[in-house]
Amino acid sequence: MTDAPSGKDKKLLRDQARTIRAALSTEEIEEKSGLICRRLLELLDGHHPLMVYASKPLEVSTKVLIRHLISRGKTVVVPIIEKDTKTLRLSLLRDPDLLRKSTFDVPEPVGCELPAEAASVKAVIVPMLAFDKKGNRLGYGAGYYDRFLSSYPHITRIGIAFACQEAEEIPADATDAGMDIIVTDSGIIRCRSRQEMACFLK
């Protein structure tokens, strides 16, 4: 039996991933985000409602993705951070211009929330600081997405990140929610961890 991953291991990986990501120029982030957006639009064609995180600086930008999905008539929901309970609640988003910087600098529809039910969501686009080919994901450390995804196992999990954020191995335990599919600027990885769910999107 292997030892459970330590917080120290994950902290080191987070620090390394942040350094690698911070080395990307604004132009590189825009270009790579565009590639990821195009792959996602093809992958997600015909599937909705979709939960998409609203990106903040240095993350894979989802601004263009959200606009394209809404313009194509897709139902888009965004997460809202509940800091006190460390959970996520969902809001429909009909106009991306309504997003305002909020908790942890994450854009949210402040004052324009339209409650949405997670039970109806088909797939979720998840931000990642680092990842491996098995579908293990490293987030920011608070566990918001891990708790949310564990509560709604029916949702197909699609992690997005820049290819340079890939690690050889991400330490994971039973509370860490693995990804079904990972999309980067280099391509699409269909992960082994929940392969039966990854078959939902071909």
N, C-alpha and C positions, 0 to 999 in steps of 0.2 A: 504494500500500500504506500502511495506517495504522500508526502506531507502536503497539507493545505497551503495554497499560496499565501505568502505574507503580504501585509500592507506595504512593507518596505520594498518588496519586489515590484509591486504595482506602481508605487510612487516613483521609483527609478525609471520605469518604462514610460510613465506619464511625462516626466521631465524630459526624457530623451525625445519623445514624440512631439512635445511642444517645441523643442529646439529645432527639430527637423522641419516642422510645419512653418515655423516663424522665418525660416530661411527662404521660403518661396516669396517671390515678388508679387506685387498686386496684379501685374499682367499675367504671371504664371497661374495665380489663383483663378483669375477670370477665364483664362483659356482652358485650364483643366476642369473647372466647374462646368463650362459649356459642353465639354466632351461627356462628362458624367450625366448632365441633364439630357443630352440627346439619347444616351443609352437607356436612361430611365423612362423617357417618353415612349420609346419603342417597347420596352419591357412591360410597362404598365398599361399599354393600349387596351382599352375595353374593360379595365378594372377600376372600380370605385365603389364606395367612398374610400378615400386615401388620407392617411394621417401623414403630414409632412412637417418636419421641424422648420421653423423660421430661423435662418442662419444669422450668426453674428460674425464680426470680422475674424479672418483667418480660417474659418470653417469653409467646407465646400458650400458655395453659395447656392441657395435654393430659390432665390428671387425669380429667376427666369422660369424655373420649373413650375413654381406655383402659378405664375401668370399664364403659362401655356396650358396647364391643367384646367384652370378656371375658364380660359377662353375656349377650351374644347368641351365645356359643359360638364366637367367632372366635379364631383362633390369633394371638396378639400376641407379637412379639419386640421387645426394646429393645436399643439399642447400648450397648456397654461400651467406654470409652476406654482404649486402650493407649498411654499417654503416651510411653513409651520409643521405640516404633516408629511413633508417630503414625498408628495404624490403629484400626479398629473391629472388635470381635468381637461376636457376637450371643448373646443369651440369651432363652429363652422366659420369658414372664411370665404366671403364672397367678393371682397375687394382688398388686395394686398396693400393698398395705400393706407389702410386702417391700422397697420402694424406699427407699434411704438415700442421703443426700448423700455424694457421692464426688468423683472427679477434676473439677476446675474447677466444683465445686458442683453437678454434674449428678447427679440421682438415679439410682442403679443398684441392682440386686438383690445387694447385698454379702453374700457368704456363702451365697447361695441361687441361684447361677448354674446355669442349665440350658442347656447349649450348643445353639445352633440353626444350621442351615445357610442361608447367604444364597441358595443356588441355588433354594430353594423359595419365597422371598419374592416376592409378586406386586407389592406397591407399598410405598413408603416415604414416611413423613411427615417432612419435613425442616424444621428451623428456619431462619429467615432474618432477618438484620439489615436488609436492604434488598433490593429486587427491581425489575425493570422488566417491561413487558408482553411482552417477547420471551422471557421465561423466564430471564433472567440473574439470578443470585442472589449476594448478598454475605453471606458467613458471618463467623465470628469471626477468620478469617485463618490458621488452622493447617492447613487443607486436609483434615481428616479425612473429611468427606463427599465431597469431590471425588475423593479416592483410592478410597474405597469404591465410589462409583457408577461410576467408570471401570472398575473391576474386575468389576462386575455390570451390564452395560448392559441386560439384559432387564427390570430392575425399573422399573416406572412411578414417576416422581419427582413427588411432590406437595409443593410448598413452601407453608408457611403463615406468615402475618404479618398484622399490622394494616394496614389500608388506608393509614394515614398514613405507612407505611414505604416506600411506592412512590417510586421515583426515575424521572426522565425517561429516564436511561440508566445502566446499570451496566457499567463497563469489564470485558471478559472476554477471556481468551486460551484456548488449546487445552487447558489443564489444568483449566479451570473447568467444572464439570458443570452444564449448564442444566436447568431444570425443564420437565416436560411440562404440568403443571397448577399453577396457583397459586390458593389459596383464602384469601380475606380476609373481614373482616366486611362488606365491600361487595359481594362476589360471587365468581364463579369465572372465572378467566382460563385459557383453553386456549391454550397457547403454540405458537409456530411452530417452535421449535428442534427438537423431536422429535415432530412432530404425529402421526406414525404410531403412536407409543407412547401418546399421549394418547387415541387412539381406543379403547384398552383399557377406559377408564372413560367411559361415556356417561351 
